[in-house]
Amino acid sequence: MRLAEAWRVASAALRANRLRSGLTMLGMIIGVAAVVVLVALGTGTKNEVESQVEGLGANLMFVVPGKVDFNSAPTASPLDNTDLNDVVRVVGDRDRVAVTLTSGETVRAGRNSAFTTVLGVMETTPKVFVRTVAAGSYLTRADVDTGRRVAVLGDGVARKLFGERSAVGQQISIAGVRFRVVGVFAPLGQSLGVDRDSEVHIPISTAQRLFATNRIDAFAIKAPDNDTIGTLGDRVVAELHKRHPDTEFSAVTQDQILGVLGDILGVLTTVLAAIAGISLLVGGVGVSNIMLVSVRERTKEIGLRKAVGAKPRDIGIQFLLEAVLLTTIGGILGAVLGVTASLVTAALSPVPATVTWWSLALAFGVSAGVGIIFGVVPAQRAGKLDPVVALRTE
């Protein structure tokens, strides 16, 4: 039997039982769509996290006390202003060093209030990180050196406190102390799970006095280029370890953060795809079951074909093509449904979704493979039927 003729016969057989064929394909459609959607969500989340890390700036390194480990509690910081001077000396440029002292505080302006993350920082923060001031100006070196009570508000904080009015020049209070607003950041949104629009930046010296501490939580350092970032981190850690021999310090680069997060999200995406793939297996079992029923129903037809000269191989190919045709059409419809669902999810929710070509190819390839694997047994059974016995079947 020619292949074209086998395809025609297989198509006619499926059209003759449209409802059964449709229900059989439904399992494949759901399975392929689930694989495409879950892989799209996992890939979109991974891409979003990577873009957020890269969006902080280029050639960044974070130096923190303790060992960076997702399973360990943060280490209390022994860092202070004298460590800042030593780090600046090692780096060789104050503009490449930023510090943070973090506290959650309620910020008030008149009757309005907002709970925010108050960061004690240096004037170098916009030079180390990518951060744009939309109105007013950022903190100056004089503000940091003299401990002035000035603040730069995140866009979200400014809107909560002042609505559509300009916040620049207005008075706010942090922990009962009055500050003057000198600038407002451009909207930035979420970054690594942190709402960057809900931040308030004040001079590090002012923050230390306000919170009655002289500590610094962490350093952020901008290396001259990516090739020297590792060596620079080792030098900074060695210098801090000399000052604090009982404390372990870690220098973490953007590439290391991306590597760890990428591995975690990659495993998560694989697991999600594997779980969704189970539905493809279930759909394959359904295809095999339906094809076995079809062989039993068409026993007399098979006997007649063999009686007029059809070989067992021809009969087997015909039923195998029917199984492949079922799963292939289901795979195409499932891929279309999966892409549509991914785009709708990305458009109507904050969950990012990125459809990848390999997920479509994988889902479609698996669905076609399922048709071959689960269609072999019914095809072999059909090909082995004795024509005399088949013709006698009622």
N, C-alpha and C positions, 0 to 999 in steps of 0.2 A: 504494500500500500504506500502510495506516495505521501510525503509529509504534508503537502497542501491538502490532500484528500482527508488525511487523519485529522488535521485542524478543523476542516469543515464538519466532519462527523462529530468531533468533540463539541464544537460550538452548538451544533443542532441538538445534541443530547442535553446540554446545559439549558438551552432555551426551552426545551420540552418540559423541564421541571424548574421553572423560574423561582418559585417560592422556596423550594428546597435548596436550590443553588444560592439564592440570596441569603438564607439563614446560615448556610455553611460558610459563605464568605464573610459574614458578620464577625465571626471570631477573629479572622485575619485582619479585617478592617480595624477592629478595636485594638488588637495587638500592635499593629504597625503604627497606628495613631498614638498609642501610649508611649511607644519607644521614641517616636519623633518629638512629642511634647516634653517628655521628661528629660531627654538629652538636650533639648533647646533651653529648658529652664536651667539645667545644670551648667551648660556652656554660657548662657547669658549671665548667670550669677558670677561665674569665674571671670568673664570679661569685665564685668562691672567692678569687681574687687580689684582687678589688675589696673584698670583705668584710674580708680580712686587712689591707689598707692602711687602710681606714676604721676598723677595729678598733683601730688604734694610738692613736687619739684624734681630736679635732676641731681644725680650723684649724692643722694642723701644718706646719712648714717646717723643712727640713734645710739647714744651711749647711756646705759641705764645700770643702776646697781642690781646685783643678783644675776642669776642665770635666766635667760629668756626661754621659758618652757610653759606650754599651755597647761601643764598639770601641776605647776608650782605656784604658790602664793607670791605676790610681789614683795620685794625686799625693802625694808625701811631705808630711806635715802640718807647717807651720811654726808652728801655733797653740800658745799656752801660756797660763798663768794670767793674764797681763796682758791678753791678748785677751779672756778671760772677763770681766774687770772692765769693759772697754769695751763689750762686747756687752750686758751687764746694764744699763749706763748708757743705751745706745741704746733697748733694749726698755723700760726703766723699771720692771721688776719682776723680781726674781731668781727668783720662783716660776714664771715663764714660760720660763725658760732651763734646759736640761739639756745635759750634756756626756757624751762617751764617750771612754774610752781602752781599747782592746780588745787582749786577748792570749789565746792558747790555752794552757791550763795543766792539769797533772794535779793534782787535788785529792784529798787522802787523809784518811781517818779510820780509825785503827787499821789493820786489814788490808785494808780496802776502799779502792778508788780509782776515780776517774772523770775522764776527759779532758773538760774543759768550756771554755766561753768565759767568761773572767773580764773583767768590765767595771768600770772605774773610773768612778764616777758621783757626782753630787751628791744631796743629800737631796730635790731637787725632781723627780726622775724620775717618781714616781707622780702628781705634779700636772700634768706635761706629757703623759705617756703614760697609757693606760688599763692599769693594772697593779695587781692586788689581792694583798695579803698575807693568806694564809690562817692563818698561825700566827706569834705573836710580833709584831714591829714592823719598820718600815723604818729606814733610816739616818737620823740626825738631823744638824742643822747643826753641833752640837758634834763629832760623829764626823768630819765633813768638815774642820772647822777645825783639829782637833787631830790628825788622821791616825790615828784609832784602828784597831786591827786587829779589825774586826768585819765580818761578812758576812751577806748574805741569799741563800739558796739557791733555785734553781729546783726545782720539784716532782720532776722526774726525778733531779736530782743528790741531793736529800735521800733519795729512795728507794734509790738505788744505795749511798749511804754508810751509811744508818742503817736501811734496811728500813722496818718499820712503827713503829719507835720515833720519838719526837719528837726532831727535830733541834735545836730551840731550846735554847740553853744549852750545846750540845756543842762540842767543839774539833775543828777541821780544820786542815790545813796546805796552804798554797799556795806553791809554789816553796820549800819548806822552812821557811816562816814560819808560825807558829801564828796562827789566827784563831778568834774566838768567834762562833758562829752566833746571830744575834739575830732572824732571821725566815725564813719559808719562803713562797714565792709560791704562789698558787692555780694549778692546772694551766692551761696556755694552749695547748700544742701547737705545731704548725708555723706560722710566719708568714713568707711570702715566701721559703720554702726554708730558714729558720733555725729550729732547735729552741729555742724560748724556754724550755722546761723544763730545758734543759741550760746555763743561765746562772748565774753567781755574781756578785753585785753587792758591791763594796767601795768605800769612800770614794776619790774621785779623788786626794786627797793621798796616801793610803796606796798606791794603785796606782802613782803616779809614783815614790814612794820604792822600792817593791818591784821595779819594772821599770827602775830607774835612768834615768829620763827625766823631762822636765818638759813633754812635749808633750800636746796634746789633739787627738784624731782628728777630731772633728766637734761641731757644735752642733745641738741641736734646740730650736726655738722655737715656743711656742704663742701665736698671734696672738689679740688680743681678739675679732676676728670675721673672717669670710672676706673682707670688703670691704677691710680694711686690710693683709691679709697680703702683697700684692705690694709696697706702699709700704714696709712694714717690712723686707722682704727686701732691697730696694734700699738702704735706709739701713745695714743691717748689713754688706752686701757692701762698700759705699763706705767704711765705717769700717775694715774689715779690710784693704782695699786700700791705705788710707793708711799702715797699719802695715807692710804687706808688699807694696810696689809691684811686686815681681818675680813675685808669685804671683797667679794667677787664682782667684777664688772663685765658687762657684755657690750660689744659693738655690733649692731645689727644693721645691715645694709638693705636697701630696697629690694635688691635681687634675692636676698635671703628670705625676706618677708614674702615676696611673690612666690618663691620656690616652695615654702612651707604651705602657704594658702593654696597654691596651685595643686600641690599633691593631695591635700585634703579634699578640695572641691573636685579634683579629677577622680578620686576614689568614689566620692559620693555620686558623681554622674554615672560612673560605671555600674555602681550598685543599683541605681535607679533604672538604668537601661536593662540590667539583668532581670530585675523584678518584673519590668514590663514585658521582657522577653518570654516570661512564663506563659503569658496569655497567648503568645505565638505558638508555643508548644501545645497548649490546650486546643487552639484552633486547628493545629495539625492533626491531632487525634480525632477531632470532629470530621476533618476532611477524609481521613482514612476510613472512619466508620461509614460515612455516607457513600464512599466509593465501593466499599464491600457490599452495602445494600444494593447499590446500582448493579454490581456484577450479578448478584442473586436475581434481581428483577429482570435482567436482560440475558439470562442464561440461554433462552431459546434463540435470541438474536445472534449470540456468540456461536451457537451450534450451526446456524444457517450460514454465517460468514465462513466458518471453517469448512463447511460442506462444499461451498463454491470456490474453495482454494485459498482462503486467508490462512496465513501461517500463524503459529502461536506468538511469534515476535510482533506481527502486525496487530494482533488483538491487544497484546501487552502495551505497545506504544500508544494505541488509541486511548486506553484507560489512563495511562500515565499522563498523556497530554491533557485529558479532562481534569485531572487533579492539579496539574501545573497551571492550567488556564484559570481554574477556580482561585488558587492562591495568588496568582499574578494580578488578576483583576482586583482581588481584595487588597493586595499590596499597594496598587496604584491609588485606589480609593482611600485607603488608610493613610497614605502619604499626603494626599490632598487635604484630608480631614485634619491630620496632625499639623501641617503647616498653617492651615486656617486657624486652628485652635491656639497655636503658639502666637500668631500675630494678634489675635483678639486679646489674649491674655496680656501681652506686652502693652497693648494700646489702652486697655481698660483697668489695669492694675499696676502697682509699683513694682511688681515682680518682673525682672528683665528676662527676655527670651531671645535666643539667637539660634536660628535654624541653620544647621551645618549640612554641607553636601554629603559628608560621610555618614551622618545618621540616616539620611534618606537612602543612600546606597546600601547601608547595612540592613536597614529594615526591609527594603525591597528585595535584596539578595537573600535574606533569611526567609522571607515569605515564599519566594520562588523555590528555595532549597527545601523548605518544609513540604511543598507540593511534590517534589521529586521523592523525598525520603518516605513520606507517608502514603505516596501513591504507588510505590513499588510493590508492596504486598498485594493490594487489590489487582494490580496489573498482572502480576505473576499468576495469581489465582485464575484470572480470566483467561490467560494464555494457555493454561494447563488443562482447561476443561475438555473432556472427551466429546467430540461432536455428536456421536450417536446418543450418548446420555443426555447431552444438552438439548437435542432435538425432541427427545421424549418428555422433557420437563414441561409440565403444565403451568 
